[in-house]
Amino acid sequence: MGKILVVDDDPMLHDVIEAALTEDGHLLRHASDAQRGLAMAEEEPVDLVITDFKMPGMDGVQFLEHLHRDHHHLKCIMMTGYGTPEAVVGALREKVCGFLTKPFTIAELRAAVDNALTACPVAELEVVSARPDWVELRIPCDLEAVPTLQKLLTQLKADLPDDMREALAYAFREMLNNAIEHGGKLDPTQYVEVSYIRLQRSIIYWIKDPGEGFDVTQLAHAAVNNPRDDPFRHITVRDEQGLRAGGFGILLTKQLVDEMIYNERGNELIFVKYL
């Protein structure tokens, strides 16, 4: 269990978070604004900070910037309304361990807190560029980093139809998982490079893994290469090779996006969705 500081100007939200997290054994402290939150963090060490983005005076990103000057490795979760690009960009720069979109459920709150306290692989990522229209990252080869990143980047597409947003989120998750697992061999000292670029008429993702590459046509364990008369052959192959269930990522991604291409070596890919 941990000591948690909640910084928000909404008393009712404090009550909800207090009730949920004290039931789980956490000790909570509360601040109604960023300045008070900074003072309380100095008064007594805490294990986790949960902050809102929109607050009077200093917003959540500015609060985290000040907080991390003296508490570099303090874990944080940011709360915000849906589709707030400034919060997403700030959350990336401050390497938050979780991102809660209001309204969130108690289950989502508890999961974010548990994940932040036990592990925070996102804290190890390197931010090369963080603009709403151009995000460039170096991500440690740890699958635990993927859900938070997927959630953050999905927030940058809040203006898109739900089905398009979900399709892009799925495609990104599957291709990043592949890069981390097969290219990076799940070695957290290795990094996958990722770019998200938003143009007027398209969204582009670029993913480069640190591996030796592969020939996509030779992946017997991937559904994309199943023969027409045996559409599930890859399942048998994966079982024989002791691989986890799956293998549909490349096939489904090709169906969900408009263009997808690998480089010659096979360790870089680009996929595009037209708007």
C-alpha positions as CSV (number, residue, x, y, z in Angstrom):
1,M,0.0,0.0,0.0
2,G,1.1,3.6,-0.6
3,K,0.9,7.2,0.5
4,I,-0.9,9.1,-2.2
5,L,-1.3,12.8,-2.6
6,V,-4.4,13.9,-4.6
7,V,-4.3,17.4,-6.1
8,D,-7.7,18.7,-7.5
9,D,-10.1,21.6,-6.9
10,D,-13.2,19.4,-6.9
11,P,-14.1,18.4,-3.3
12,M,-16.5,15.7,-4.5
13,L,-13.8,14.0,-6.5
14,H,-11.6,14.0,-3.5
15,D,-14.3,12.2,-1.6
16,V,-14.7,9.6,-4.3
17,I,-11.0,8.9,-4.5
18,E,-10.6,8.8,-0.8
19,A,-13.4,6.3,-0.3
20,A,-12.1,4.0,-3.1
21,L,-8.4,4.0,-2.2
22,T,-8.6,4.0,1.6
23,E,-10.7,0.8,1.2
24,D,-7.7,-0.7,-0.5
25,G,-5.4,0.3,2.4
26,H,-3.8,3.4,0.9
27,L,-3.1,6.5,3.0
28,L,-4.3,9.7,1.3
29,R,-3.5,13.3,1.6
30,H,-5.4,16.1,-0.2
31,A,-4.6,19.4,-1.8
32,S,-7.1,21.7,-3.5
33,D,-4.6,23.5,-5.7
34,A,-1.1,23.0,-7.2
35,Q,0.6,25.4,-4.8
36,R,-0.7,23.5,-1.8
37,G,0.2,20.3,-3.4
38,L,3.8,21.3,-3.8
39,A,4.0,22.4,-0.2
40,M,2.5,19.1,1.0
41,A,5.0,17.1,-1.1
42,E,7.8,19.0,0.6
43,E,6.3,18.4,4.1
44,E,6.0,14.6,3.8
45,P,7.2,12.1,1.2
46,V,4.6,10.3,-0.8
47,D,4.7,7.3,-3.2
48,L,2.3,8.6,-5.8
49,V,0.6,11.9,-6.9
50,I,-2.8,12.0,-8.6
51,T,-3.4,15.4,-10.2
52,D,-6.1,17.0,-12.3
53,F,-5.0,18.9,-15.4
54,K,-7.4,21.8,-15.2
55,M,-7.0,23.7,-12.0
56,P,-7.1,27.4,-11.1
57,G,-3.7,29.2,-11.3
58,M,-1.2,26.5,-12.1
59,D,-2.5,23.6,-14.3
60,G,-1.6,20.0,-13.8
61,V,1.3,19.9,-16.3
62,Q,2.9,23.0,-14.7
63,F,2.4,21.4,-11.3
64,L,4.2,18.3,-12.4
65,E,7.1,20.3,-13.9
66,H,7.6,22.1,-10.6
67,L,7.2,18.8,-8.6
68,H,9.7,16.9,-10.7
69,R,12.4,19.6,-10.2
70,D,12.9,18.4,-6.6
71,H,11.3,14.9,-6.8
72,H,12.6,13.6,-10.1
73,H,11.3,10.0,-9.8
74,L,8.0,10.6,-8.0
75,K,5.3,8.6,-9.8
76,C,2.3,10.5,-11.0
77,I,-1.2,9.9,-12.6
78,M,-2.9,12.7,-14.5
79,M,-6.7,13.1,-14.7
80,T,-8.3,15.2,-17.5
81,G,-11.4,15.6,-19.6
82,Y,-11.6,13.7,-22.9
83,G,-9.5,14.9,-25.8
84,T,-7.2,17.5,-24.2
85,P,-4.1,17.7,-26.3
86,E,-2.2,20.0,-23.9
87,A,-2.7,17.4,-21.1
88,V,-1.5,14.5,-23.3
89,V,1.6,16.3,-24.5
90,G,2.4,17.4,-20.9
91,A,1.8,13.9,-19.6
92,L,4.2,12.5,-22.1
93,R,6.9,15.0,-21.2
94,E,6.4,14.4,-17.5
95,K,6.3,10.6,-18.0
96,V,3.1,10.0,-16.0
97,C,2.5,6.4,-15.0
98,G,-1.2,6.6,-15.7
99,F,-3.8,8.7,-17.5
100,L,-7.4,8.8,-16.3
101,T,-10.0,10.3,-18.6
102,K,-13.0,11.8,-16.8
103,P,-15.5,10.3,-16.1
104,F,-13.5,7.2,-15.0
105,T,-14.7,4.3,-13.0
106,I,-13.5,3.1,-9.6
107,A,-12.1,0.0,-11.3
108,E,-10.1,2.2,-13.7
109,L,-8.8,4.3,-10.8
110,R,-7.7,1.3,-8.8
111,A,-6.0,-0.3,-11.8
112,A,-4.1,2.9,-12.6
113,V,-3.0,3.2,-9.0
114,D,-1.9,-0.4,-8.7
115,N,0.0,-0.2,-12.0
116,A,1.8,3.0,-11.0
117,L,2.8,1.7,-7.6
118,T,4.1,-1.7,-8.8
119,A,5.7,-0.6,-12.1
120,C,6.0,2.4,-14.3
121,P,7.9,1.5,-17.6
122,V,6.6,4.6,-19.2
123,A,8.9,6.5,-16.9
124,E,11.9,5.1,-18.8
125,L,10.7,6.4,-22.2
126,E,12.6,9.2,-24.0
127,V,10.6,12.0,-25.5
128,V,12.2,13.3,-28.7
129,S,9.2,15.5,-29.8
130,A,5.9,16.1,-28.0
131,R,3.5,18.2,-30.1
132,P,-0.1,17.3,-30.7
133,D,0.7,16.9,-34.4
134,W,4.1,15.3,-34.0
135,V,5.0,12.9,-31.2
136,E,8.3,11.1,-31.4
137,L,9.4,8.6,-28.6
138,R,12.0,6.0,-27.7
139,I,10.1,3.3,-25.7
140,P,11.7,0.6,-23.6
141,C,11.0,-3.0,-24.8
142,D,8.6,-3.7,-22.0
143,L,5.0,-4.6,-22.9
144,E,3.7,-2.9,-19.7
145,A,4.5,0.4,-21.3
146,V,2.0,-0.1,-24.2
147,P,-1.4,0.4,-22.6
148,T,-0.6,3.8,-21.2
149,L,1.0,5.0,-24.4
150,Q,-2.0,3.7,-26.4
151,K,-4.3,5.6,-24.2
152,L,-2.3,8.8,-24.4
153,L,-2.1,8.8,-28.2
154,T,-5.7,7.9,-28.5
155,Q,-6.6,11.2,-26.7
156,L,-4.9,13.1,-29.6
157,K,-7.5,11.7,-32.0
158,A,-10.6,12.7,-30.0
159,D,-12.1,14.5,-33.1
160,L,-12.2,11.3,-35.1
161,P,-15.2,8.9,-35.3
162,D,-15.1,6.2,-32.7
163,D,-14.6,3.3,-35.1
164,M,-11.6,5.0,-36.8
165,R,-10.0,5.9,-33.4
166,E,-10.4,2.3,-32.2
167,A,-9.0,0.9,-35.4
168,L,-5.9,3.0,-35.1
169,A,-5.5,2.2,-31.4
170,Y,-5.6,-1.5,-32.2
171,A,-3.2,-1.2,-35.1
172,F,-0.7,0.8,-33.0
173,R,-0.9,-1.6,-30.1
174,E,-0.4,-4.7,-32.2
175,M,2.5,-3.3,-34.2
176,L,4.2,-1.9,-31.1
177,N,3.7,-5.2,-29.2
178,N,5.4,-7.0,-32.1
179,A,8.3,-4.6,-32.2
180,I,8.8,-5.0,-28.4
181,E,8.4,-8.7,-28.3
182,H,10.0,-9.9,-31.5
183,G,12.4,-7.1,-32.4
184,G,13.4,-6.0,-28.8
185,K,13.1,-9.5,-27.3
186,L,11.4,-8.0,-24.3
187,D,14.7,-6.5,-23.2
188,P,13.9,-3.3,-21.3
189,T,17.5,-2.0,-22.0
190,Q,16.6,-1.9,-25.7
191,Y,14.3,0.7,-27.2
192,V,11.7,0.9,-29.9
193,E,11.4,4.2,-31.8
194,V,7.9,5.5,-32.5
195,S,6.6,8.5,-34.4
196,Y,2.9,9.7,-34.6
197,I,2.3,12.4,-37.2
198,R,-1.1,14.1,-37.7
199,L,-1.6,15.8,-41.1
200,Q,-4.7,17.5,-42.4
201,R,-5.7,14.5,-44.4
202,S,-3.9,11.5,-42.8
203,I,-2.4,10.0,-39.7
204,I,1.0,8.3,-40.0
205,Y,2.7,5.9,-37.6
206,W,6.3,4.9,-37.9
207,I,7.8,2.1,-35.7
208,K,11.4,1.0,-35.7
209,D,12.6,-1.9,-33.5
210,P,16.2,-2.7,-32.5
211,G,16.1,-6.2,-34.0
212,E,17.7,-7.8,-37.0
213,G,14.5,-7.6,-39.0
214,F,12.5,-10.3,-40.8
215,D,10.8,-11.2,-44.0
216,V,7.1,-10.8,-43.4
217,T,6.4,-13.4,-46.1
218,Q,8.3,-16.1,-44.1
219,L,6.4,-15.8,-40.8
220,A,4.6,-19.1,-40.6
221,H,3.4,-18.2,-37.1
222,A,1.5,-15.1,-38.4
223,A,-2.1,-15.3,-39.8
224,V,-1.2,-13.0,-42.7
225,N,0.6,-16.0,-44.3
226,N,-2.0,-18.7,-43.8
227,P,-2.9,-20.6,-47.0
228,R,-6.4,-20.1,-48.2
229,D,-7.3,-23.7,-47.6
230,D,-6.0,-23.6,-44.0
231,P,-6.9,-20.1,-42.5
232,F,-5.8,-21.1,-39.0
233,R,-2.6,-22.9,-39.7
234,H,-0.5,-20.3,-37.8
235,I,-2.3,-21.4,-34.5
236,T,-0.8,-24.9,-34.9
237,V,2.6,-23.4,-35.7
238,R,2.5,-21.1,-32.7
239,D,1.6,-24.0,-30.5
240,E,4.5,-26.1,-31.8
241,Q,6.9,-23.2,-31.3
242,G,5.6,-22.5,-27.8
243,L,4.5,-19.0,-28.7
244,R,1.7,-17.1,-27.0
245,A,-1.8,-17.1,-28.5
246,G,-2.2,-14.5,-31.2
247,G,-0.6,-13.9,-34.6
248,F,-3.4,-11.9,-36.1
249,G,-1.8,-8.5,-35.6
250,I,-0.3,-7.9,-39.1
251,L,-3.3,-9.3,-40.9
252,L,-5.8,-7.2,-39.0
253,T,-3.7,-4.1,-39.1
254,K,-3.5,-4.3,-42.9
255,Q,-7.3,-4.5,-42.9
256,L,-7.7,-1.5,-40.5
257,V,-5.4,1.0,-42.1
258,D,-5.1,2.3,-45.7
259,E,-1.4,1.7,-46.3
260,M,1.2,-0.3,-44.6
261,I,4.8,-1.0,-45.6
262,Y,8.0,-2.5,-44.1
263,N,11.5,-1.5,-45.0
264,E,13.8,-4.0,-46.7
265,R,15.4,-5.2,-43.5
266,G,12.0,-5.7,-41.9
267,N,12.6,-3.8,-38.6
268,E,10.8,-0.6,-39.6
269,L,7.2,-0.1,-40.7
270,I,4.9,2.8,-41.6
271,F,1.2,2.6,-41.7
272,V,-1.2,5.4,-42.8
273,K,-4.9,6.1,-42.2
274,Y,-6.5,8.7,-44.5
275,L,-9.0,11.1,-42.9
